[in-house]
Amino acid sequence: MKTTLEIPDDLFRQAKATAALHGESLKDFVTTALKAHVETQAAEAPRERGWRSVFGGARLEEVEEIDRIVAEEFERVDPDAWR
């Protein structure tokens, strides 16, 4: 897939020079770097599920009341109504 990215000039020159030093095309260099970064971010992604995964690292004691309210509200949901 082709796309256009805006990269700061200094970073572009560094990436191009580094790729050349390693005998790689800029495309291959950027693809490898981006893939490594995405894999690192995925490995560090929060393991939490549900609403807390969206709002970050709140401590459990800070959100216990919210968890309780959310759980109560979900108990009221009719699963057949969501189909």
Phi and psi restraints in degrees (value plus and minus 20) as a CYANA .aco file:
   2 LYS   PHI    -119.5   -79.5
   2 LYS   PSI     123.8   163.8
   3 THR   PHI    -171.6  -131.6
   3 THR   PSI     146.4   186.4
   4 THR   PHI    -135.0   -95.0
   4 THR   PSI     110.9   150.9
   5 LEU   PHI    -142.7  -102.7
   5 LEU   PSI     124.5   164.5
   6 GLU   PHI    -119.0   -79.0
   6 GLU   PSI      97.3   137.3
   7 ILE   PHI    -142.1  -102.1
   7 ILE   PSI     116.9   156.9
   8 PRO   PHI     -74.5   -34.5
   8 PRO   PSI     121.4   161.4
   9 ASP   PHI     -73.3   -33.3
   9 ASP   PSI     -66.4   -26.4
  10 ASP   PHI     -80.8   -40.8
  10 ASP   PSI     -63.3   -23.3
  11 LEU   PHI     -85.8   -45.8
  11 LEU   PSI     -60.3   -20.3
  12 PHE   PHI     -79.9   -39.9
  12 PHE   PSI     -66.5   -26.5
  13 ARG   PHI     -83.5   -43.5
  13 ARG   PSI     -61.4   -21.4
  14 GLN   PHI     -82.6   -42.6
  14 GLN   PSI     -65.0   -25.0
  15 ALA   PHI     -83.8   -43.8
  15 ALA   PSI     -63.7   -23.7
  16 LYS   PHI     -84.1   -44.1
  16 LYS   PSI     -62.9   -22.9
  17 ALA   PHI     -86.5   -46.5
  17 ALA   PSI     -63.1   -23.1
  18 THR   PHI     -83.9   -43.9
  18 THR   PSI     -62.5   -22.5
  19 ALA   PHI     -79.9   -39.9
  19 ALA   PSI     -65.3   -25.3
  20 ALA   PHI     -82.3   -42.3
  20 ALA   PSI     -61.5   -21.5
  21 LEU   PHI     -81.5   -41.5
  21 LEU   PSI     -49.5    -9.5
  22 HIS   PHI    -116.6   -76.6
  22 HIS   PSI     -13.4    26.6
  23 GLY   PHI      49.5    89.5
  23 GLY   PSI       5.5    45.5
  24 GLU   PHI    -128.3   -88.3
  24 GLU   PSI     136.3   176.3
  25 SER   PHI     -96.6   -56.6
  25 SER   PSI     137.6   177.6
  26 LEU   PHI     -80.8   -40.8
  26 LEU   PSI     -58.6   -18.6
  27 LYS   PHI     -78.4   -38.4
  27 LYS   PSI     -68.8   -28.8
  28 ASP   PHI     -86.0   -46.0
  28 ASP   PSI     -59.9   -19.9
  29 PHE   PHI     -81.6   -41.6
  29 PHE   PSI     -68.8   -28.8
  30 VAL   PHI     -86.2   -46.2
  30 VAL   PSI     -59.5   -19.5
  31 THR   PHI     -81.3   -41.3
  31 THR   PSI     -65.8   -25.8
  32 THR   PHI     -83.5   -43.5
  32 THR   PSI     -64.9   -24.9
  33 ALA   PHI     -84.3   -44.3
  33 ALA   PSI     -63.5   -23.5
  34 LEU   PHI     -86.0   -46.0
  34 LEU   PSI     -61.5   -21.5
  35 LYS   PHI     -81.3   -41.3
  35 LYS   PSI     -64.6   -24.6
  36 ALA   PHI     -82.4   -42.4
  36 ALA   PSI     -60.7   -20.7
  37 HIS   PHI     -87.2   -47.2
  37 HIS   PSI     -63.2   -23.2
  38 VAL   PHI     -82.2   -42.2
  38 VAL   PSI     -62.3   -22.3
  39 GLU   PHI     -84.3   -44.3
  39 GLU   PSI     -59.7   -19.7
  40 THR   PHI     -84.3   -44.3
  40 THR   PSI     -64.9   -24.9
  41 GLN   PHI     -83.8   -43.8
  41 GLN   PSI     -59.9   -19.9
  42 ALA   PHI     -84.6   -44.6
  42 ALA   PSI     -58.7   -18.7
  43 ALA   PHI     -88.2   -48.2
  43 ALA   PSI     -49.5    -9.5
  44 GLU   PHI    -112.8   -72.8
  44 GLU   PSI     -19.8    20.2
  45 ALA   PHI     -84.0   -44.0
  45 ALA   PSI     127.1   167.1
  46 PRO   PHI     -79.3   -39.3
  46 PRO   PSI     119.8   159.8
  47 ARG   PHI    -107.5   -67.5
  47 ARG   PSI     -29.1    10.9
  48 GLU   PHI     -83.6   -43.6
  48 GLU   PSI     130.0   170.0
  49 ARG   PHI    -138.3   -98.3
  49 ARG   PSI     146.8   186.8
  50 GLY   PHI      63.1   103.1
  50 GLY   PSI    -182.2  -142.2
  51 TRP   PHI     -85.3   -45.3
  51 TRP   PSI     -49.8    -9.8
  52 ARG   PHI     -88.4   -48.4
  52 ARG   PSI     -46.6    -6.6
  53 SER   PHI     -86.0   -46.0
  53 SER   PSI     -44.0    -4.0
  54 VAL   PHI    -101.4   -61.4
  54 VAL   PSI     -53.2   -13.2
  55 PHE   PHI    -120.4   -80.4
  55 PHE   PSI     -14.6    25.4
  56 GLY   PHI      71.2   111.2
  56 GLY   PSI    -172.0  -132.0
  57 GLY   PHI    -113.5   -73.5
  57 GLY   PSI      27.3    67.3
  58 ALA   PHI     -85.8   -45.8
  58 ALA   PSI     120.8   160.8
  59 ARG   PHI     -92.9   -52.9
  59 ARG   PSI     128.3   168.3
  60 LEU   PHI     -74.4   -34.4
  60 LEU   PSI     -64.8   -24.8
  61 GLU   PHI     -84.2   -44.2
  61 GLU   PSI     -41.7    -1.7
  62 GLU   PHI     -99.1   -59.1
  62 GLU   PSI     -40.3    -0.3
  63 VAL   PHI    -141.9  -101.9
  63 VAL   PSI     -11.5    28.5
  64 GLU   PHI     -77.2   -37.2
  64 GLU   PSI     -62.8   -22.8
  65 GLU   PHI     -84.3   -44.3
  65 GLU   PSI     -61.7   -21.7
  66 ILE   PHI     -84.3   -44.3
  66 ILE   PSI     -64.1   -24.1
  67 ASP   PHI     -76.4   -36.4
  67 ASP   PSI     -63.4   -23.4
  68 ARG   PHI     -82.1   -42.1
  68 ARG   PSI     -66.1   -26.1
  69 ILE   PHI     -84.3   -44.3
  69 ILE   PSI     -64.2   -24.2
  70 VAL   PHI     -81.4   -41.4
  70 VAL   PSI     -65.3   -25.3
  71 ALA   PHI     -80.6   -40.6
  71 ALA   PSI     -62.9   -22.9
  72 GLU   PHI     -81.0   -41.0
  72 GLU   PSI     -64.3   -24.3
  73 GLU   PHI     -85.0   -45.0
  73 GLU   PSI     -59.1   -19.1
  74 PHE   PHI     -87.6   -47.6
  74 PHE   PSI     -46.6    -6.6
  75 GLU   PHI     -85.6   -45.6
  75 GLU   PSI     -46.4    -6.4
  76 ARG   PHI    -100.9   -60.9
  76 ARG   PSI     -35.4     4.6
  77 VAL   PHI     -93.8   -53.8
  77 VAL   PSI     112.4   152.4
  78 ASP   PHI    -109.0   -69.0
  78 ASP   PSI      92.2   132.2
  79 PRO   PHI     -76.2   -36.2
  79 PRO   PSI     -53.2   -13.2
  80 ASP   PHI     -88.8   -48.8
  80 ASP   PSI     -47.4    -7.4
  81 ALA   PHI     -91.1   -51.1
  81 ALA   PSI     -39.2     0.8
  82 TRP   PHI    -110.0   -70.0
  82 TRP   PSI     -22.4    17.6
